[in-house]
Amino acid sequence: MKESLAEFVKKSRKNSGLTQQELADKAGVGIHFIRDLEQGKTNLQTGKVNTVLYLFGYTLGPIPLVR
């Protein structure tokens, strides 16, 4: 099973030794956005998600569905 976006961000943040507040500060987003992202909220702004992912060397992209 593939890792969710929420799991990826949380794991990457922890592996980088960052708190949620530190990640929010580095990405220039609010702490509530990071919390929502790590909790898997589904209606987040993709531009902000990409800003966070960029810090870990990633970007959003299409993934084929397994049917």
HELIX and SHEET records of a PDB file:
HELIX    1   1 LEU A    5  ASN A   15  1                                  11    
HELIX    2   2 GLN A   20  ALA A   27  1                                   8    
HELIX    3   3 ILE A   31  GLU A   38  1                                   8    
HELIX    4   4 THR A   46  TYR A   54  1                                   9    
END                                                                             
